[in-house]
Amino acid sequence: MTLHRALASATALALIAGAAAAQDKGLLVFDYPGFEDPAFHSTYAEKHGGEPEFAFFGDEEEAFQKLRSGFRADVSHVCAGSVTKWVESGILEPWDTSKIPAYGDLNKDLTGTDVGAAASDVYFVPTDYGSTAIAYNTKEVPEEDVASLDVFKNPKYDQRMTLPDNVDDAFALAYLATGTTDWTSATDEQFEAAAQWLRDVHPLLRTYWTDPAELAQLMATGEVLVGWAWNETLPTMAEQDFPIGFQREAKEGSSLWLCGYVRLKDGEGDPELGYDFLNAMLDPSSTQALLDAGYGQSNAKAMADVGEEALAAVGLGQIDAPVLAQLPMSNELREKQSEAFEKIKAGF
């Protein structure tokens, strides 16, 4: 997420204005900052002699509201938890999977058989994924303390812990901590248990981090010793020789997030360019570039050539613990989670 998911919103807003003016010249991609990296979609430039235009958003709710307010783009990045809401809003067009050569190669173990489907239509095609788990300072935090997600309730680390300021990631953690590994079928009781867990943890947190750079800074200065983090934190801080641990095998488990692209109604670019862009993201030529940035690629056939050591180095290796896949959920549940999370952060 993602991914990954947000950098500087002010910069994003400035770029949106410039991109919107140019959208009638070709494809306009609405995306997270960083995904304009040409290495992620090199076959697009090879085919068309240049890159698509990009506009950026800080988070998916911001993106959704801009699109509902009339902003026009051709395709957009979105993570799986938001898909149902976007489909039900009527802002999407389905993909024609016959135009996506790698569609049959998507990792079904990761995505679930119906991740992109609404009735008989496919609105969402996954492209990138990552893990979320416990990041910790190995010099200050013994391994046994992070053997359970109960570390976030440990008074020993009062005001030395952080969670992401992201409802999906926070509730993924809370569901796991309270014994739920599939949020797509979460009951009212399971939701309430997860929400109460987050309320219990809230007073012990130093802050909620908003992007990986902020999290890295909090850990580098020693302000934070334990955090719920995206896997990109592992290679980033390891490269800086920081004593970083990434515990994906806590007894309650860890989560996987999944993001991809949707087609937007009323886009002004050539629809075929959208397929070219998506196919470029799924092409084997993009696999290593995505891995270098900390992202897995949903093309299982392309990922099959990546060794386990390389996957483990970026926090994507095989694990022996429960996994909550952050798949699409009902819009009703997502709205309940969003409302609860905002109240919890405000101390209620």
C-alpha positions as CSV (number, residue, x, y, z in Angstrom):
1,M,0.0,0.0,0.0
2,T,-0.2,1.8,-0.6
3,L,1.7,1.3,-0.3
4,H,3.5,3.0,0.2
5,R,0.8,4.8,0.1
6,A,1.3,8.6,0.7
7,L,4.1,11.2,0.5
8,A,3.7,15.0,0.4
9,S,0.1,16.0,-0.2
10,A,1.0,19.6,-1.1
11,T,3.3,18.4,-3.9
12,A,0.6,16.1,-5.1
13,L,-1.9,18.9,-5.4
14,A,0.4,21.0,-7.4
15,L,1.1,18.1,-9.8
16,I,-2.6,17.3,-10.2
17,A,-3.2,20.7,-11.7
18,G,-0.5,20.3,-14.3
19,A,-1.5,16.8,-15.1
20,A,-5.2,17.6,-15.5
21,A,-4.3,20.2,-18.2
22,A,-2.4,17.6,-20.2
23,Q,-4.8,14.7,-19.9
24,D,-6.4,15.2,-23.3
25,K,-3.0,14.3,-24.8
26,G,-3.0,10.7,-23.7
27,L,-3.3,8.6,-20.6
28,L,-3.7,10.2,-17.2
29,V,-2.9,7.9,-14.2
30,F,-4.2,8.9,-10.8
31,D,-1.6,7.4,-8.4
32,Y,0.4,7.4,-5.2
33,P,3.6,9.4,-5.4
34,G,6.5,7.2,-6.4
35,F,4.6,5.0,-8.8
36,E,5.5,7.2,-11.7
37,D,8.9,5.5,-11.7
38,P,9.4,4.5,-15.3
39,A,11.0,1.2,-14.2
40,F,7.6,0.0,-12.9
41,H,6.0,0.2,-16.4
42,S,8.9,0.2,-18.9
43,T,7.1,-1.6,-21.7
44,Y,4.6,1.3,-21.9
45,A,7.3,3.8,-22.8
46,E,8.9,1.3,-25.2
47,K,5.6,1.0,-27.0
48,H,4.6,4.7,-27.0
49,G,7.9,6.5,-26.9
50,G,7.1,8.2,-23.6
51,E,5.5,8.1,-20.2
52,P,1.8,8.6,-19.4
53,E,0.8,11.7,-17.4
54,F,0.4,11.3,-13.7
55,A,-1.6,13.1,-11.0
56,F,-1.1,12.2,-7.4
57,F,-3.1,11.8,-4.2
58,G,-2.2,11.4,-0.5
59,D,-4.7,8.7,0.4
60,E,-7.5,6.8,-1.2
61,E,-10.3,8.8,0.5
62,E,-8.8,12.0,-0.9
63,A,-8.6,10.4,-4.3
64,F,-12.3,9.1,-4.0
65,Q,-13.6,12.6,-3.1
66,K,-11.7,14.3,-5.9
67,L,-13.1,11.8,-8.4
68,R,-16.6,12.2,-7.1
69,S,-16.2,16.0,-7.3
70,G,-15.5,15.8,-11.1
71,F,-11.7,15.3,-11.4
72,R,-11.1,13.2,-14.5
73,A,-8.4,10.6,-15.0
74,D,-8.3,7.4,-17.0
75,V,-7.0,4.8,-14.5
76,S,-6.3,5.0,-10.7
77,H,-4.3,3.0,-8.2
78,V,-6.4,1.8,-5.3
79,C,-6.0,-0.8,-2.5
80,A,-8.3,-3.8,-2.2
81,G,-10.1,-2.6,1.0
82,S,-11.6,0.4,-0.9
83,V,-12.7,-1.5,-4.0
84,T,-16.3,-2.2,-3.0
85,K,-16.9,1.5,-2.1
86,W,-15.5,2.6,-5.5
87,V,-17.5,0.1,-7.4
88,E,-20.8,1.0,-5.6
89,S,-20.2,4.7,-6.2
90,G,-20.5,4.2,-10.0
91,I,-17.2,5.9,-10.9
92,L,-15.7,2.8,-12.5
93,E,-15.8,0.9,-15.7
94,P,-15.0,-2.8,-15.8
95,W,-11.8,-4.2,-17.4
96,D,-11.9,-6.5,-20.4
97,T,-9.6,-9.3,-19.1
98,S,-9.1,-10.7,-22.6
99,K,-6.9,-7.6,-23.1
100,I,-4.7,-8.5,-20.1
101,P,-2.4,-11.3,-21.0
102,A,-1.1,-11.9,-17.4
103,Y,-4.6,-12.0,-15.9
104,G,-4.5,-15.8,-15.6
105,D,-1.1,-15.6,-13.9
106,L,-2.3,-13.5,-10.9
107,N,-1.5,-15.1,-7.5
108,K,-4.8,-16.6,-6.4
109,D,-3.4,-17.6,-3.0
110,L,-2.7,-13.9,-2.4
111,T,-5.7,-12.3,-4.1
112,G,-8.5,-14.7,-3.5
113,T,-10.6,-16.0,-6.4
114,D,-13.0,-13.0,-6.4
115,V,-10.8,-10.1,-5.5
116,G,-11.5,-8.2,-8.7
117,A,-15.0,-9.2,-9.3
118,A,-18.4,-7.6,-8.8
119,A,-21.0,-9.8,-10.2
120,S,-19.6,-10.9,-13.6
121,D,-17.5,-7.8,-14.1
122,V,-13.8,-7.3,-13.1
123,Y,-13.3,-3.7,-11.9
124,F,-10.0,-4.2,-10.0
125,V,-6.8,-5.8,-11.3
126,P,-4.2,-6.3,-8.5
127,T,-0.6,-5.3,-9.4
128,D,1.4,-4.9,-6.2
129,Y,1.4,-6.1,-2.6
130,G,3.3,-6.0,0.6
131,S,3.2,-7.2,4.2
132,T,2.5,-5.4,7.5
133,A,4.1,-6.6,10.7
134,I,6.0,-5.6,13.8
135,A,9.0,-3.5,13.2
136,Y,11.3,-3.1,16.2
137,N,14.7,-2.0,17.4
138,T,16.6,-5.3,17.9
139,K,19.1,-3.6,20.4
140,E,16.3,-2.4,22.7
141,V,13.5,-4.9,22.2
142,P,14.2,-8.6,22.9
143,E,12.7,-11.1,20.4
144,E,10.4,-12.6,23.0
145,D,8.6,-9.3,23.5
146,V,7.5,-9.3,19.9
147,A,6.4,-13.0,19.8
148,S,2.9,-11.7,20.3
149,L,0.9,-8.7,19.1
150,D,0.2,-8.1,22.8
151,V,3.5,-6.1,22.7
152,F,1.3,-3.2,21.8
153,K,-0.3,-3.5,25.2
154,N,3.0,-3.9,27.0
155,P,3.4,-0.9,29.5
156,K,7.2,-1.4,29.2
157,Y,6.9,0.4,25.8
158,D,4.5,3.1,26.9
159,Q,4.9,6.1,24.6
160,R,7.6,4.2,22.6
161,M,5.2,2.6,20.1
162,T,3.4,3.7,16.9
163,L,0.6,2.5,14.6
164,P,-0.1,3.7,11.0
165,D,-2.6,6.5,10.6
166,N,-4.5,4.1,8.2
167,V,-7.8,2.5,9.0
168,D,-7.1,-0.7,7.0
169,D,-3.7,-1.4,8.5
170,A,-4.9,-0.5,12.0
171,F,-7.9,-2.8,11.9
172,A,-5.9,-5.6,10.2
173,L,-3.7,-5.5,13.3
174,A,-6.6,-5.4,15.7
175,Y,-8.5,-8.2,14.0
176,L,-5.4,-10.4,14.2
177,A,-4.8,-9.5,17.8
178,T,-8.4,-10.5,18.7
179,G,-8.3,-13.8,16.7
180,T,-9.9,-12.8,13.4
181,T,-8.0,-13.7,10.2
182,D,-10.7,-13.0,7.6
183,W,-12.2,-9.5,7.8
184,T,-14.4,-10.1,4.8
185,S,-16.8,-12.0,7.0
186,A,-16.3,-10.2,10.3
187,T,-19.2,-10.3,12.6
188,D,-20.4,-7.3,14.8
189,E,-18.8,-9.0,17.8
190,Q,-15.5,-9.4,16.0
191,F,-15.6,-5.7,14.8
192,E,-16.4,-4.6,18.4
193,A,-13.5,-6.7,19.8
194,A,-11.1,-5.2,17.3
195,A,-12.2,-1.6,18.0
196,Q,-11.9,-2.1,21.7
197,W,-8.4,-3.5,21.3
198,L,-7.4,-0.3,19.4
199,R,-9.0,1.8,22.2
200,D,-6.9,-0.1,24.8
201,V,-3.7,0.4,22.8
202,H,-4.3,4.1,22.0
203,P,-3.1,5.6,25.3
204,L,0.2,3.7,25.0
205,L,1.1,5.1,21.6
206,R,3.5,8.0,21.0
207,T,1.9,8.8,17.7
208,Y,0.2,7.5,14.5
209,W,2.7,7.5,11.6
210,T,1.5,8.8,8.3
211,D,4.3,7.7,5.8
212,P,7.3,5.4,5.9
213,A,9.8,8.3,6.1
214,E,8.1,9.5,9.3
215,L,8.2,6.0,10.8
216,A,11.9,5.6,9.9
217,Q,12.7,8.9,11.5
218,L,10.8,8.0,14.7
219,M,12.7,4.7,14.9
220,A,16.1,6.2,14.0
221,T,15.9,8.8,16.8
222,G,14.9,6.2,19.3
223,E,11.6,7.9,20.0
224,V,9.8,4.7,18.9
225,L,11.0,1.2,19.6
226,V,8.0,-0.8,18.3
227,G,5.7,-0.1,15.3
228,W,3.2,-1.7,13.0
229,A,4.9,-1.2,9.7
230,W,4.9,-1.9,6.0
231,N,7.6,-4.3,4.8
232,E,9.5,-1.5,2.9
233,T,10.7,-0.3,6.3
234,L,12.9,-3.4,6.6
235,P,15.2,-2.9,3.6
236,T,15.1,0.9,3.9
237,M,16.4,0.9,7.5
238,A,18.7,-2.1,7.0
239,E,20.5,-0.2,4.2
240,Q,21.1,2.5,6.9
241,D,22.7,-0.1,9.2
242,F,19.8,0.4,11.7
243,P,19.2,-2.6,14.0
244,I,15.8,-3.3,12.5
245,G,13.7,-6.4,13.1
246,F,10.5,-7.3,11.2
247,Q,8.4,-9.9,13.0
248,R,5.8,-11.4,10.7
249,E,5.5,-14.6,12.8
250,A,3.9,-13.3,16.0
251,K,1.7,-16.0,17.2
252,E,-1.4,-14.1,16.1
253,G,0.1,-13.5,12.6
254,S,0.6,-10.5,10.3
255,S,-1.2,-9.1,7.3
256,L,-0.8,-8.7,3.5
257,W,-2.1,-5.6,1.7
258,L,-2.9,-5.7,-2.0
259,C,-3.3,-2.8,-4.4
260,G,-4.0,-2.5,-8.2
261,Y,-5.7,-0.4,-10.8
262,V,-9.2,0.5,-11.8
263,R,-10.6,2.1,-14.9
264,L,-12.4,5.4,-14.4
265,K,-15.6,6.5,-16.1
266,D,-15.4,9.7,-18.3
267,G,-11.6,9.5,-18.8
268,E,-10.5,11.6,-21.7
269,G,-7.6,9.4,-22.8
270,D,-7.6,6.5,-25.2
271,P,-8.9,3.4,-23.3
272,E,-6.3,1.2,-25.0
273,L,-3.6,3.2,-23.3
274,G,-5.0,2.1,-19.9
275,Y,-4.6,-1.5,-20.9
276,D,-1.0,-0.9,-22.1
277,F,-0.2,0.7,-18.7
278,L,-1.7,-2.1,-16.7
279,N,0.0,-4.7,-18.8
280,A,3.3,-2.9,-18.3
281,M,2.8,-3.0,-14.5
282,L,2.2,-6.8,-14.7
283,D,5.0,-7.5,-17.1
284,P,8.0,-9.5,-15.9
285,S,10.3,-6.6,-16.8
286,S,8.7,-4.7,-13.8
287,T,9.2,-7.4,-11.2
288,Q,12.6,-6.6,-10.0
289,A,12.0,-2.8,-10.0
290,L,9.0,-3.3,-7.8
291,L,10.9,-5.6,-5.5
292,D,13.7,-3.1,-5.2
293,A,11.1,-0.6,-3.9
294,G,9.8,-3.1,-1.4
295,Y,6.7,-4.3,-3.4
296,G,5.7,-7.7,-4.6
297,Q,4.2,-8.1,-8.0
298,S,0.8,-9.9,-8.3
299,N,2.1,-11.8,-11.4
300,A,2.8,-15.1,-9.8
301,K,4.5,-16.5,-12.9
302,A,7.0,-13.6,-12.9
303,M,7.6,-13.8,-9.2
304,A,8.3,-17.5,-9.4
305,D,11.8,-16.6,-10.5
306,V,12.5,-14.6,-7.4
307,G,14.4,-16.6,-4.8
308,E,13.2,-17.0,-1.2
309,E,16.3,-15.1,0.1
310,A,15.5,-12.1,-2.0
311,L,11.9,-12.2,-0.8
312,A,12.8,-12.5,2.8
313,A,15.2,-9.5,2.5
314,V,12.2,-7.3,1.7
315,G,9.8,-8.8,4.2
316,L,7.9,-10.9,1.7
317,G,9.2,-14.5,2.3
318,Q,7.1,-17.5,3.3
319,I,6.0,-17.5,7.0
320,D,4.5,-20.1,9.4
321,A,1.9,-17.9,11.0
322,P,-1.7,-16.7,10.3
323,V,-2.1,-14.1,7.6
324,L,-4.9,-11.6,7.2
325,A,-5.2,-10.6,3.6
326,Q,-6.6,-7.1,3.3
327,L,-9.2,-8.1,0.6
328,P,-12.3,-6.1,-0.4
329,M,-14.9,-5.9,2.4
330,S,-18.4,-4.6,2.4
331,N,-18.8,-0.8,2.3
332,E,-20.9,-0.9,5.4
333,L,-18.1,-2.6,7.4
334,R,-15.4,-0.2,6.0
335,E,-17.5,2.8,7.0
336,K,-17.9,1.4,10.5
337,Q,-14.2,0.9,10.8
338,S,-13.4,4.4,9.5
339,E,-15.8,6.0,11.9
340,A,-14.5,4.0,14.9
341,F,-10.9,4.7,14.0
342,E,-11.4,8.5,13.9
343,K,-13.1,8.4,17.3
344,I,-10.3,6.2,18.8
345,K,-7.6,8.5,17.6
346,A,-9.5,11.4,19.2
347,G,-9.5,9.5,22.5
348,F,-13.1,8.1,22.4
